[in-house]
């Protein structure tokens, strides 16, 4: 067997393992799926195939994220160029949302990446991989900087809270739509493009909503009021 043929076979095996792992992790959660199950689903007679090709489960998760990263980064760069110079919150929210939904749409059906991401983001150990990989995206860092520049003045705790809310909306609404499509269930919006519009509307409204002041030491005040 030539070196080129061997490299091609190794590459094909890695792709099968990545596809099987992404599907199983999406459907059952990362913790619930063993390397052996991934190997079997990928058609590998050797149950140690995952460890041989990728190392630990964390390494496998990182490899799945990176297998999508280049295509998403390209879409982000395009969105960044289109929004350049805008002072509108909505334009920068769109730069965050549409590259993900466009990527999912381009994958065809069924897809598992959105549900895979939702599973990883709820895992206290593995979610750091998604966050770390996101921070290596130059276009994403720039988009977040531009969004921050356009946002209204917000108390730091409110900004942190809304950032968490926006992230949860993006991750879990995409995952829910992907699940519904995979199961043949009705969806609120007919296409990924329309779903992106709904998400952009909601996240823009979230970021620009008025802030209701919360009294300091509210808990103490209520306790004192019951005396």
PyMOL CGO cylinders between C-alpha atoms (Angstrom):
from pymol import cmd
from pymol.cgo import CYLINDER

trace = [
    CYLINDER, 0.00, 0.00, 0.00, 1.43, 3.36, -0.99, 0.3, 1, 1, 1, 1, 1, 1,
    CYLINDER, 1.43, 3.36, -0.99, 1.75, 6.25, 1.44, 0.3, 1, 1, 1, 1, 1, 1,
    CYLINDER, 1.75, 6.25, 1.44, -0.88, 8.21, -0.49, 0.3, 1, 1, 1, 1, 1, 1,
    CYLINDER, -0.88, 8.21, -0.49, -3.41, 5.37, -0.38, 0.3, 1, 1, 1, 1, 1, 1,
    CYLINDER, -3.41, 5.37, -0.38, -2.80, 4.82, 3.32, 0.3, 1, 1, 1, 1, 1, 1,
    CYLINDER, -2.80, 4.82, 3.32, -3.25, 8.53, 4.04, 0.3, 1, 1, 1, 1, 1, 1,
    CYLINDER, -3.25, 8.53, 4.04, -6.50, 8.53, 2.07, 0.3, 1, 1, 1, 1, 1, 1,
    CYLINDER, -6.50, 8.53, 2.07, -7.83, 5.56, 4.03, 0.3, 1, 1, 1, 1, 1, 1,
    CYLINDER, -7.83, 5.56, 4.03, -6.84, 7.13, 7.33, 0.3, 1, 1, 1, 1, 1, 1,
    CYLINDER, -6.84, 7.13, 7.33, -8.58, 10.34, 6.33, 0.3, 1, 1, 1, 1, 1, 1,
    CYLINDER, -8.58, 10.34, 6.33, -11.74, 8.47, 5.37, 0.3, 1, 1, 1, 1, 1, 1,
    CYLINDER, -11.74, 8.47, 5.37, -11.71, 6.59, 8.67, 0.3, 1, 1, 1, 1, 1, 1,
    CYLINDER, -11.71, 6.59, 8.67, -11.35, 9.83, 10.62, 0.3, 1, 1, 1, 1, 1, 1,
    CYLINDER, -11.35, 9.83, 10.62, -14.27, 11.36, 8.71, 0.3, 1, 1, 1, 1, 1, 1,
    CYLINDER, -14.27, 11.36, 8.71, -16.49, 8.36, 9.49, 0.3, 1, 1, 1, 1, 1, 1,
    CYLINDER, -16.49, 8.36, 9.49, -15.58, 8.55, 13.17, 0.3, 1, 1, 1, 1, 1, 1,
    CYLINDER, -15.58, 8.55, 13.17, -16.27, 12.29, 13.29, 0.3, 1, 1, 1, 1, 1, 1,
    CYLINDER, -16.27, 12.29, 13.29, -19.66, 11.87, 11.60, 0.3, 1, 1, 1, 1, 1, 1,
    CYLINDER, -19.66, 11.87, 11.60, -20.67, 9.00, 13.89, 0.3, 1, 1, 1, 1, 1, 1,
    CYLINDER, -20.67, 9.00, 13.89, -19.54, 10.81, 17.03, 0.3, 1, 1, 1, 1, 1, 1,
    CYLINDER, -19.54, 10.81, 17.03, -21.33, 14.04, 16.09, 0.3, 1, 1, 1, 1, 1, 1,
    CYLINDER, -21.33, 14.04, 16.09, -24.59, 12.16, 15.52, 0.3, 1, 1, 1, 1, 1, 1,
    CYLINDER, -24.59, 12.16, 15.52, -24.37, 10.07, 18.69, 0.3, 1, 1, 1, 1, 1, 1,
    CYLINDER, -24.37, 10.07, 18.69, -23.33, 13.00, 20.87, 0.3, 1, 1, 1, 1, 1, 1,
    CYLINDER, -23.33, 13.00, 20.87, -26.17, 15.09, 19.44, 0.3, 1, 1, 1, 1, 1, 1,
    CYLINDER, -26.17, 15.09, 19.44, -28.79, 12.43, 20.05, 0.3, 1, 1, 1, 1, 1, 1,
    CYLINDER, -28.79, 12.43, 20.05, -27.64, 11.03, 23.40, 0.3, 1, 1, 1, 1, 1, 1,
    CYLINDER, -27.64, 11.03, 23.40, -25.23, 13.50, 25.00, 0.3, 1, 1, 1, 1, 1, 1,
    CYLINDER, -25.23, 13.50, 25.00, -21.46, 13.32, 25.16, 0.3, 1, 1, 1, 1, 1, 1,
    CYLINDER, -21.46, 13.32, 25.16, -21.21, 11.61, 28.55, 0.3, 1, 1, 1, 1, 1, 1,
    CYLINDER, -21.21, 11.61, 28.55, -23.68, 8.86, 27.63, 0.3, 1, 1, 1, 1, 1, 1,
    CYLINDER, -23.68, 8.86, 27.63, -21.73, 7.75, 24.54, 0.3, 1, 1, 1, 1, 1, 1,
    CYLINDER, -21.73, 7.75, 24.54, -18.59, 5.62, 24.83, 0.3, 1, 1, 1, 1, 1, 1,
    CYLINDER, -18.59, 5.62, 24.83, -15.66, 5.53, 22.42, 0.3, 1, 1, 1, 1, 1, 1,
    CYLINDER, -15.66, 5.53, 22.42, -16.61, 1.93, 21.71, 0.3, 1, 1, 1, 1, 1, 1,
    CYLINDER, -16.61, 1.93, 21.71, -20.10, 2.95, 20.59, 0.3, 1, 1, 1, 1, 1, 1,
    CYLINDER, -20.10, 2.95, 20.59, -18.59, 5.61, 18.32, 0.3, 1, 1, 1, 1, 1, 1,
    CYLINDER, -18.59, 5.61, 18.32, -16.18, 3.07, 16.81, 0.3, 1, 1, 1, 1, 1, 1,
    CYLINDER, -16.18, 3.07, 16.81, -19.01, 0.61, 16.14, 0.3, 1, 1, 1, 1, 1, 1,
    CYLINDER, -19.01, 0.61, 16.14, -21.24, 3.29, 14.61, 0.3, 1, 1, 1, 1, 1, 1,
    CYLINDER, -21.24, 3.29, 14.61, -18.36, 4.29, 12.34, 0.3, 1, 1, 1, 1, 1, 1,
    CYLINDER, -18.36, 4.29, 12.34, -17.99, 0.69, 11.15, 0.3, 1, 1, 1, 1, 1, 1,
    CYLINDER, -17.99, 0.69, 11.15, -14.65, 0.13, 12.85, 0.3, 1, 1, 1, 1, 1, 1,
    CYLINDER, -14.65, 0.13, 12.85, -13.90, -3.40, 13.99, 0.3, 1, 1, 1, 1, 1, 1,
    CYLINDER, -13.90, -3.40, 13.99, -11.25, -2.08, 16.35, 0.3, 1, 1, 1, 1, 1, 1,
    CYLINDER, -11.25, -2.08, 16.35, -12.97, -0.60, 19.41, 0.3, 1, 1, 1, 1, 1, 1,
    CYLINDER, -12.97, -0.60, 19.41, -9.86, 1.45, 20.14, 0.3, 1, 1, 1, 1, 1, 1,
    CYLINDER, -9.86, 1.45, 20.14, -10.15, 3.30, 16.81, 0.3, 1, 1, 1, 1, 1, 1,
    CYLINDER, -10.15, 3.30, 16.81, -11.39, 6.53, 18.40, 0.3, 1, 1, 1, 1, 1, 1,
    CYLINDER, -11.39, 6.53, 18.40, -8.50, 6.68, 20.84, 0.3, 1, 1, 1, 1, 1, 1,
    CYLINDER, -8.50, 6.68, 20.84, -6.01, 5.80, 18.11, 0.3, 1, 1, 1, 1, 1, 1,
    CYLINDER, -6.01, 5.80, 18.11, -7.17, 8.54, 15.73, 0.3, 1, 1, 1, 1, 1, 1,
    CYLINDER, -7.17, 8.54, 15.73, -8.21, 11.27, 18.17, 0.3, 1, 1, 1, 1, 1, 1,
    CYLINDER, -8.21, 11.27, 18.17, -7.02, 10.56, 21.71, 0.3, 1, 1, 1, 1, 1, 1,
    CYLINDER, -7.02, 10.56, 21.71, -9.42, 11.51, 24.49, 0.3, 1, 1, 1, 1, 1, 1,
    CYLINDER, -9.42, 11.51, 24.49, -13.13, 12.27, 24.20, 0.3, 1, 1, 1, 1, 1, 1,
    CYLINDER, -13.13, 12.27, 24.20, -12.29, 15.94, 24.68, 0.3, 1, 1, 1, 1, 1, 1,
    CYLINDER, -12.29, 15.94, 24.68, -9.94, 15.74, 21.70, 0.3, 1, 1, 1, 1, 1, 1,
    CYLINDER, -9.94, 15.74, 21.70, -12.73, 14.16, 19.66, 0.3, 1, 1, 1, 1, 1, 1,
    CYLINDER, -12.73, 14.16, 19.66, -15.15, 16.93, 20.62, 0.3, 1, 1, 1, 1, 1, 1,
    CYLINDER, -15.15, 16.93, 20.62, -12.57, 19.55, 19.62, 0.3, 1, 1, 1, 1, 1, 1,
    CYLINDER, -12.57, 19.55, 19.62, -12.04, 17.81, 16.28, 0.3, 1, 1, 1, 1, 1, 1,
    CYLINDER, -12.04, 17.81, 16.28, -15.79, 17.88, 15.57, 0.3, 1, 1, 1, 1, 1, 1,
    CYLINDER, -15.79, 17.88, 15.57, -15.94, 21.61, 16.33, 0.3, 1, 1, 1, 1, 1, 1,
    CYLINDER, -15.94, 21.61, 16.33, -12.96, 22.27, 14.07, 0.3, 1, 1, 1, 1, 1, 1,
    CYLINDER, -12.96, 22.27, 14.07, -14.46, 20.21, 11.25, 0.3, 1, 1, 1, 1, 1, 1,
    CYLINDER, -14.46, 20.21, 11.25, -17.14, 22.90, 10.92, 0.3, 1, 1, 1, 1, 1, 1,
    CYLINDER, -17.14, 22.90, 10.92, -15.07, 25.93, 11.89, 0.3, 1, 1, 1, 1, 1, 1,
    CYLINDER, -15.07, 25.93, 11.89, -13.50, 26.81, 8.54, 0.3, 1, 1, 1, 1, 1, 1,
    CYLINDER, -13.50, 26.81, 8.54, -16.81, 26.96, 6.67, 0.3, 1, 1, 1, 1, 1, 1,
    CYLINDER, -16.81, 26.96, 6.67, -18.47, 29.00, 9.43, 0.3, 1, 1, 1, 1, 1, 1,
    CYLINDER, -18.47, 29.00, 9.43, -15.48, 31.35, 9.56, 0.3, 1, 1, 1, 1, 1, 1,
    CYLINDER, -15.48, 31.35, 9.56, -15.80, 32.00, 5.84, 0.3, 1, 1, 1, 1, 1, 1,
    CYLINDER, -15.80, 32.00, 5.84, -19.45, 32.91, 6.25, 0.3, 1, 1, 1, 1, 1, 1,
    CYLINDER, -19.45, 32.91, 6.25, -18.60, 35.19, 9.17, 0.3, 1, 1, 1, 1, 1, 1,
    CYLINDER, -18.60, 35.19, 9.17, -15.95, 37.01, 7.16, 0.3, 1, 1, 1, 1, 1, 1,
    CYLINDER, -15.95, 37.01, 7.16, -18.48, 37.67, 4.43, 0.3, 1, 1, 1, 1, 1, 1,
    CYLINDER, -18.48, 37.67, 4.43, -21.05, 38.93, 6.95, 0.3, 1, 1, 1, 1, 1, 1,
    CYLINDER, -21.05, 38.93, 6.95, -18.42, 41.11, 8.59, 0.3, 1, 1, 1, 1, 1, 1,
    CYLINDER, -18.42, 41.11, 8.59, -17.58, 42.71, 5.25, 0.3, 1, 1, 1, 1, 1, 1,
    CYLINDER, -17.58, 42.71, 5.25, -21.25, 43.43, 4.54, 0.3, 1, 1, 1, 1, 1, 1,
    CYLINDER, -21.25, 43.43, 4.54, -21.82, 45.03, 7.96, 0.3, 1, 1, 1, 1, 1, 1,
    CYLINDER, -21.82, 45.03, 7.96, -18.60, 47.06, 7.97, 0.3, 1, 1, 1, 1, 1, 1,
    CYLINDER, -18.60, 47.06, 7.97, -19.19, 50.57, 9.34, 0.3, 1, 1, 1, 1, 1, 1,
    CYLINDER, -19.19, 50.57, 9.34, -22.72, 49.92, 10.61, 0.3, 1, 1, 1, 1, 1, 1,
    CYLINDER, -22.72, 49.92, 10.61, -23.84, 51.41, 13.91, 0.3, 1, 1, 1, 1, 1, 1,
    CYLINDER, -23.84, 51.41, 13.91, -26.96, 49.22, 14.10, 0.3, 1, 1, 1, 1, 1, 1,
    CYLINDER, -26.96, 49.22, 14.10, -27.18, 46.54, 16.78, 0.3, 1, 1, 1, 1, 1, 1,
    CYLINDER, -27.18, 46.54, 16.78, -29.31, 44.41, 14.48, 0.3, 1, 1, 1, 1, 1, 1,
    CYLINDER, -29.31, 44.41, 14.48, -26.63, 44.29, 11.77, 0.3, 1, 1, 1, 1, 1, 1,
    CYLINDER, -26.63, 44.29, 11.77, -24.04, 42.89, 14.19, 0.3, 1, 1, 1, 1, 1, 1,
    CYLINDER, -24.04, 42.89, 14.19, -26.49, 40.45, 15.74, 0.3, 1, 1, 1, 1, 1, 1,
    CYLINDER, -26.49, 40.45, 15.74, -27.13, 39.21, 12.21, 0.3, 1, 1, 1, 1, 1, 1,
    CYLINDER, -27.13, 39.21, 12.21, -23.38, 38.65, 11.80, 0.3, 1, 1, 1, 1, 1, 1,
    CYLINDER, -23.38, 38.65, 11.80, -23.53, 36.31, 14.79, 0.3, 1, 1, 1, 1, 1, 1,
    CYLINDER, -23.53, 36.31, 14.79, -26.66, 34.42, 13.79, 0.3, 1, 1, 1, 1, 1, 1,
    CYLINDER, -26.66, 34.42, 13.79, -26.71, 34.02, 10.02, 0.3, 1, 1, 1, 1, 1, 1,
    CYLINDER, -26.71, 34.02, 10.02, -23.34, 32.28, 9.52, 0.3, 1, 1, 1, 1, 1, 1,
    CYLINDER, -23.34, 32.28, 9.52, -24.54, 29.49, 11.83, 0.3, 1, 1, 1, 1, 1, 1,
    CYLINDER, -24.54, 29.49, 11.83, -27.96, 29.08, 10.23, 0.3, 1, 1, 1, 1, 1, 1,
    CYLINDER, -27.96, 29.08, 10.23, -26.51, 29.31, 6.71, 0.3, 1, 1, 1, 1, 1, 1,
    CYLINDER, -26.51, 29.31, 6.71, -23.99, 26.61, 7.58, 0.3, 1, 1, 1, 1, 1, 1,
    CYLINDER, -23.99, 26.61, 7.58, -26.69, 24.34, 9.00, 0.3, 1, 1, 1, 1, 1, 1,
    CYLINDER, -26.69, 24.34, 9.00, -28.85, 24.92, 5.92, 0.3, 1, 1, 1, 1, 1, 1,
    CYLINDER, -28.85, 24.92, 5.92, -25.95, 24.06, 3.60, 0.3, 1, 1, 1, 1, 1, 1,
    CYLINDER, -25.95, 24.06, 3.60, -25.32, 20.75, 5.37, 0.3, 1, 1, 1, 1, 1, 1,
    CYLINDER, -25.32, 20.75, 5.37, -28.63, 19.35, 4.12, 0.3, 1, 1, 1, 1, 1, 1,
    CYLINDER, -28.63, 19.35, 4.12, -30.85, 17.04, 6.15, 0.3, 1, 1, 1, 1, 1, 1,
    CYLINDER, -30.85, 17.04, 6.15, -30.59, 15.61, 8.64, 0.3, 1, 1, 1, 1, 1, 1,
    CYLINDER, -30.59, 15.61, 8.64, -27.96, 17.59, 10.52, 0.3, 1, 1, 1, 1, 1, 1,
    CYLINDER, -27.96, 17.59, 10.52, -26.62, 17.10, 14.03, 0.3, 1, 1, 1, 1, 1, 1,
    CYLINDER, -26.62, 17.10, 14.03, -24.20, 19.96, 14.59, 0.3, 1, 1, 1, 1, 1, 1,
    CYLINDER, -24.20, 19.96, 14.59, -26.66, 22.30, 16.34, 0.3, 1, 1, 1, 1, 1, 1,
    CYLINDER, -26.66, 22.30, 16.34, -27.75, 19.59, 18.77, 0.3, 1, 1, 1, 1, 1, 1,
    CYLINDER, -27.75, 19.59, 18.77, -24.13, 18.54, 19.26, 0.3, 1, 1, 1, 1, 1, 1,
    CYLINDER, -24.13, 18.54, 19.26, -23.29, 22.14, 20.20, 0.3, 1, 1, 1, 1, 1, 1,
    CYLINDER, -23.29, 22.14, 20.20, -26.20, 22.32, 22.64, 0.3, 1, 1, 1, 1, 1, 1,
    CYLINDER, -26.20, 22.32, 22.64, -25.09, 19.10, 24.32, 0.3, 1, 1, 1, 1, 1, 1,
    CYLINDER, -25.09, 19.10, 24.32, -21.49, 20.30, 24.64, 0.3, 1, 1, 1, 1, 1, 1,
    CYLINDER, -21.49, 20.30, 24.64, -22.52, 23.70, 25.99, 0.3, 1, 1, 1, 1, 1, 1,
    CYLINDER, -22.52, 23.70, 25.99, -24.47, 22.07, 28.81, 0.3, 1, 1, 1, 1, 1, 1,
    CYLINDER, -24.47, 22.07, 28.81, -21.48, 19.94, 29.82, 0.3, 1, 1, 1, 1, 1, 1,
    CYLINDER, -21.48, 19.94, 29.82, -19.48, 21.75, 32.55, 0.3, 1, 1, 1, 1, 1, 1,
    CYLINDER, -19.48, 21.75, 32.55, -16.22, 20.13, 31.46, 0.3, 1, 1, 1, 1, 1, 1,
    CYLINDER, -16.22, 20.13, 31.46, -16.48, 20.25, 27.67, 0.3, 1, 1, 1, 1, 1, 1,
    CYLINDER, -16.48, 20.25, 27.67, -18.18, 23.63, 27.17, 0.3, 1, 1, 1, 1, 1, 1,
    CYLINDER, -18.18, 23.63, 27.17, -14.80, 25.27, 27.62, 0.3, 1, 1, 1, 1, 1, 1,
    CYLINDER, -14.80, 25.27, 27.62, -13.72, 23.71, 24.33, 0.3, 1, 1, 1, 1, 1, 1,
    CYLINDER, -13.72, 23.71, 24.33, -16.49, 25.49, 22.43, 0.3, 1, 1, 1, 1, 1, 1,
    CYLINDER, -16.49, 25.49, 22.43, -15.67, 28.78, 24.13, 0.3, 1, 1, 1, 1, 1, 1,
    CYLINDER, -15.67, 28.78, 24.13, -11.94, 28.40, 23.56, 0.3, 1, 1, 1, 1, 1, 1,
    CYLINDER, -11.94, 28.40, 23.56, -12.41, 27.55, 19.88, 0.3, 1, 1, 1, 1, 1, 1,
    CYLINDER, -12.41, 27.55, 19.88, -14.73, 30.54, 19.46, 0.3, 1, 1, 1, 1, 1, 1,
    CYLINDER, -14.73, 30.54, 19.46, -12.06, 32.86, 20.85, 0.3, 1, 1, 1, 1, 1, 1,
    CYLINDER, -12.06, 32.86, 20.85, -9.65, 31.75, 18.11, 0.3, 1, 1, 1, 1, 1, 1,
    CYLINDER, -9.65, 31.75, 18.11, -12.02, 33.04, 15.40, 0.3, 1, 1, 1, 1, 1, 1,
    CYLINDER, -12.02, 33.04, 15.40, -10.73, 36.47, 14.30, 0.3, 1, 1, 1, 1, 1, 1,
    CYLINDER, -10.73, 36.47, 14.30, -14.00, 37.39, 12.61, 0.3, 1, 1, 1, 1, 1, 1,
    CYLINDER, -14.00, 37.39, 12.61, -16.10, 36.42, 15.65, 0.3, 1, 1, 1, 1, 1, 1,
    CYLINDER, -16.10, 36.42, 15.65, -13.90, 38.46, 17.98, 0.3, 1, 1, 1, 1, 1, 1,
    CYLINDER, -13.90, 38.46, 17.98, -14.26, 41.46, 15.67, 0.3, 1, 1, 1, 1, 1, 1,
    CYLINDER, -14.26, 41.46, 15.67, -18.05, 41.05, 15.37, 0.3, 1, 1, 1, 1, 1, 1,
    CYLINDER, -18.05, 41.05, 15.37, -18.43, 40.93, 19.17, 0.3, 1, 1, 1, 1, 1, 1,
    CYLINDER, -18.43, 40.93, 19.17, -16.29, 44.07, 19.48, 0.3, 1, 1, 1, 1, 1, 1,
    CYLINDER, -16.29, 44.07, 19.48, -18.47, 45.90, 16.95, 0.3, 1, 1, 1, 1, 1, 1,
    CYLINDER, -18.47, 45.90, 16.95, -21.66, 44.73, 18.67, 0.3, 1, 1, 1, 1, 1, 1,
    CYLINDER, -21.66, 44.73, 18.67, -20.35, 45.96, 22.03, 0.3, 1, 1, 1, 1, 1, 1,
    CYLINDER, -20.35, 45.96, 22.03, -19.60, 49.34, 20.45, 0.3, 1, 1, 1, 1, 1, 1,
    CYLINDER, -19.60, 49.34, 20.45, -23.21, 49.71, 19.29, 0.3, 1, 1, 1, 1, 1, 1,
    CYLINDER, -23.21, 49.71, 19.29, -24.97, 48.53, 22.42, 0.3, 1, 1, 1, 1, 1, 1,
    CYLINDER, -24.97, 48.53, 22.42, -26.67, 51.01, 24.75, 0.3, 1, 1, 1, 1, 1, 1,
    CYLINDER, -26.67, 51.01, 24.75, -25.00, 51.75, 28.06, 0.3, 1, 1, 1, 1, 1, 1,
    CYLINDER, -25.00, 51.75, 28.06, -25.73, 48.81, 30.35, 0.3, 1, 1, 1, 1, 1, 1,
    CYLINDER, -25.73, 48.81, 30.35, -24.65, 47.96, 33.90, 0.3, 1, 1, 1, 1, 1, 1,
    CYLINDER, -24.65, 47.96, 33.90, -21.94, 45.26, 33.80, 0.3, 1, 1, 1, 1, 1, 1,
    CYLINDER, -21.94, 45.26, 33.80, -24.17, 42.66, 35.47, 0.3, 1, 1, 1, 1, 1, 1,
    CYLINDER, -24.17, 42.66, 35.47, -26.99, 43.32, 32.99, 0.3, 1, 1, 1, 1, 1, 1,
    CYLINDER, -26.99, 43.32, 32.99, -24.59, 43.09, 30.05, 0.3, 1, 1, 1, 1, 1, 1,
    CYLINDER, -24.59, 43.09, 30.05, -23.31, 39.75, 31.34, 0.3, 1, 1, 1, 1, 1, 1,
    CYLINDER, -23.31, 39.75, 31.34, -26.85, 38.49, 31.90, 0.3, 1, 1, 1, 1, 1, 1,
    CYLINDER, -26.85, 38.49, 31.90, -28.01, 39.45, 28.42, 0.3, 1, 1, 1, 1, 1, 1,
    CYLINDER, -28.01, 39.45, 28.42, -24.92, 37.98, 26.82, 0.3, 1, 1, 1, 1, 1, 1,
    CYLINDER, -24.92, 37.98, 26.82, -25.77, 34.66, 28.48, 0.3, 1, 1, 1, 1, 1, 1,
    CYLINDER, -25.77, 34.66, 28.48, -29.40, 34.94, 27.36, 0.3, 1, 1, 1, 1, 1, 1,
    CYLINDER, -29.40, 34.94, 27.36, -28.42, 35.70, 23.76, 0.3, 1, 1, 1, 1, 1, 1,
    CYLINDER, -28.42, 35.70, 23.76, -26.01, 32.76, 23.68, 0.3, 1, 1, 1, 1, 1, 1,
    CYLINDER, -26.01, 32.76, 23.68, -28.66, 30.41, 25.06, 0.3, 1, 1, 1, 1, 1, 1,
    CYLINDER, -28.66, 30.41, 25.06, -31.18, 31.57, 22.46, 0.3, 1, 1, 1, 1, 1, 1,
    CYLINDER, -31.18, 31.57, 22.46, -28.77, 31.01, 19.59, 0.3, 1, 1, 1, 1, 1, 1,
    CYLINDER, -28.77, 31.01, 19.59, -27.58, 27.60, 20.72, 0.3, 1, 1, 1, 1, 1, 1,
    CYLINDER, -27.58, 27.60, 20.72, -30.84, 26.06, 21.83, 0.3, 1, 1, 1, 1, 1, 1,
    CYLINDER, -30.84, 26.06, 21.83, -33.23, 27.53, 19.27, 0.3, 1, 1, 1, 1, 1, 1,
    CYLINDER, -33.23, 27.53, 19.27, -31.01, 26.23, 16.47, 0.3, 1, 1, 1, 1, 1, 1,
    CYLINDER, -31.01, 26.23, 16.47, -30.81, 22.86, 18.19, 0.3, 1, 1, 1, 1, 1, 1,
    CYLINDER, -30.81, 22.86, 18.19, -34.59, 22.71, 18.64, 0.3, 1, 1, 1, 1, 1, 1,
    CYLINDER, -34.59, 22.71, 18.64, -35.23, 23.54, 14.99, 0.3, 1, 1, 1, 1, 1, 1,
    CYLINDER, -35.23, 23.54, 14.99, -32.69, 20.93, 13.90, 0.3, 1, 1, 1, 1, 1, 1,
    CYLINDER, -32.69, 20.93, 13.90, -34.37, 18.31, 16.10, 0.3, 1, 1, 1, 1, 1, 1,
    CYLINDER, -34.37, 18.31, 16.10, -37.81, 19.13, 14.71, 0.3, 1, 1, 1, 1, 1, 1,
    CYLINDER, -37.81, 19.13, 14.71, -36.56, 18.88, 11.13, 0.3, 1, 1, 1, 1, 1, 1,
    CYLINDER, -36.56, 18.88, 11.13, -34.85, 15.55, 11.82, 0.3, 1, 1, 1, 1, 1, 1,
    CYLINDER, -34.85, 15.55, 11.82, -38.06, 14.15, 13.31, 0.3, 1, 1, 1, 1, 1, 1,
    CYLINDER, -38.06, 14.15, 13.31, -40.35, 15.57, 10.62, 0.3, 1, 1, 1, 1, 1, 1,
    CYLINDER, -40.35, 15.57, 10.62, -42.15, 17.87, 13.05, 0.3, 1, 1, 1, 1, 1, 1,
    CYLINDER, -42.15, 17.87, 13.05, -43.59, 21.30, 12.19, 0.3, 1, 1, 1, 1, 1, 1,
    CYLINDER, -43.59, 21.30, 12.19, -41.38, 24.34, 12.80, 0.3, 1, 1, 1, 1, 1, 1,
    CYLINDER, -41.38, 24.34, 12.80, -42.44, 27.95, 13.52, 0.3, 1, 1, 1, 1, 1, 1,
    CYLINDER, -42.44, 27.95, 13.52, -40.52, 29.21, 10.48, 0.3, 1, 1, 1, 1, 1, 1,
    CYLINDER, -40.52, 29.21, 10.48, -40.39, 27.50, 7.07, 0.3, 1, 1, 1, 1, 1, 1,
    CYLINDER, -40.39, 27.50, 7.07, -36.66, 27.91, 6.39, 0.3, 1, 1, 1, 1, 1, 1,
    CYLINDER, -36.66, 27.91, 6.39, -33.34, 28.42, 8.15, 0.3, 1, 1, 1, 1, 1, 1,
    CYLINDER, -33.34, 28.42, 8.15, -33.21, 31.91, 6.67, 0.3, 1, 1, 1, 1, 1, 1,
    CYLINDER, -33.21, 31.91, 6.67, -36.58, 32.76, 8.20, 0.3, 1, 1, 1, 1, 1, 1,
    CYLINDER, -36.58, 32.76, 8.20, -35.53, 31.16, 11.50, 0.3, 1, 1, 1, 1, 1, 1,
    CYLINDER, -35.53, 31.16, 11.50, -32.46, 33.39, 11.50, 0.3, 1, 1, 1, 1, 1, 1,
    CYLINDER, -32.46, 33.39, 11.50, -34.65, 36.46, 11.04, 0.3, 1, 1, 1, 1, 1, 1,
    CYLINDER, -34.65, 36.46, 11.04, -36.74, 35.49, 14.05, 0.3, 1, 1, 1, 1, 1, 1,
    CYLINDER, -36.74, 35.49, 14.05, -33.63, 34.94, 16.16, 0.3, 1, 1, 1, 1, 1, 1,
    CYLINDER, -33.63, 34.94, 16.16, -32.15, 38.26, 15.09, 0.3, 1, 1, 1, 1, 1, 1,
    CYLINDER, -32.15, 38.26, 15.09, -35.40, 40.04, 15.99, 0.3, 1, 1, 1, 1, 1, 1,
    CYLINDER, -35.40, 40.04, 15.99, -35.46, 38.43, 19.45, 0.3, 1, 1, 1, 1, 1, 1,
    CYLINDER, -35.46, 38.43, 19.45, -31.78, 38.94, 20.28, 0.3, 1, 1, 1, 1, 1, 1,
    CYLINDER, -31.78, 38.94, 20.28, -31.81, 42.55, 19.07, 0.3, 1, 1, 1, 1, 1, 1,
    CYLINDER, -31.81, 42.55, 19.07, -34.85, 43.23, 21.25, 0.3, 1, 1, 1, 1, 1, 1,
    CYLINDER, -34.85, 43.23, 21.25, -33.14, 41.52, 24.18, 0.3, 1, 1, 1, 1, 1, 1,
    CYLINDER, -33.14, 41.52, 24.18, -30.02, 43.67, 23.90, 0.3, 1, 1, 1, 1, 1, 1,
    CYLINDER, -30.02, 43.67, 23.90, -31.92, 46.93, 23.47, 0.3, 1, 1, 1, 1, 1, 1,
    CYLINDER, -31.92, 46.93, 23.47, -34.67, 46.31, 26.06, 0.3, 1, 1, 1, 1, 1, 1,
    CYLINDER, -34.67, 46.31, 26.06, -35.00, 48.82, 28.90, 0.3, 1, 1, 1, 1, 1, 1,
    CYLINDER, -35.00, 48.82, 28.90, -33.33, 47.98, 32.19, 0.3, 1, 1, 1, 1, 1, 1,
    CYLINDER, -33.33, 47.98, 32.19, -35.44, 47.82, 35.33, 0.3, 1, 1, 1, 1, 1, 1,
    CYLINDER, -35.44, 47.82, 35.33, -33.38, 48.80, 38.35, 0.3, 1, 1, 1, 1, 1, 1,
    CYLINDER, -33.38, 48.80, 38.35, -33.14, 46.09, 40.99, 0.3, 1, 1, 1, 1, 1, 1,
    CYLINDER, -33.14, 46.09, 40.99, -32.83, 47.50, 44.53, 0.3, 1, 1, 1, 1, 1, 1,
    CYLINDER, -32.83, 47.50, 44.53, -29.62, 46.58, 46.29, 0.3, 1, 1, 1, 1, 1, 1,
    CYLINDER, -29.62, 46.58, 46.29, -30.01, 44.08, 49.14, 0.3, 1, 1, 1, 1, 1, 1,
    CYLINDER, -30.01, 44.08, 49.14, -33.51, 43.21, 47.89, 0.3, 1, 1, 1, 1, 1, 1,
    CYLINDER, -33.51, 43.21, 47.89, -33.52, 39.93, 49.81, 0.3, 1, 1, 1, 1, 1, 1,
    CYLINDER, -33.52, 39.93, 49.81, -32.73, 41.67, 53.09, 0.3, 1, 1, 1, 1, 1, 1,
    CYLINDER, -32.73, 41.67, 53.09, -35.42, 44.28, 52.47, 0.3, 1, 1, 1, 1, 1, 1,
    CYLINDER, -35.42, 44.28, 52.47, -38.07, 41.60, 51.92, 0.3, 1, 1, 1, 1, 1, 1,
    CYLINDER, -38.07, 41.60, 51.92, -37.05, 39.76, 55.07, 0.3, 1, 1, 1, 1, 1, 1,
    CYLINDER, -37.05, 39.76, 55.07, -37.20, 42.97, 57.04, 0.3, 1, 1, 1, 1, 1, 1,
    CYLINDER, -37.20, 42.97, 57.04, -40.65, 43.70, 55.58, 0.3, 1, 1, 1, 1, 1, 1,
    CYLINDER, -40.65, 43.70, 55.58, -41.99, 40.43, 56.98, 0.3, 1, 1, 1, 1, 1, 1,
    CYLINDER, -41.99, 40.43, 56.98, -41.00, 41.32, 60.52, 0.3, 1, 1, 1, 1, 1, 1,
]
cmd.load_cgo(trace, "trace")
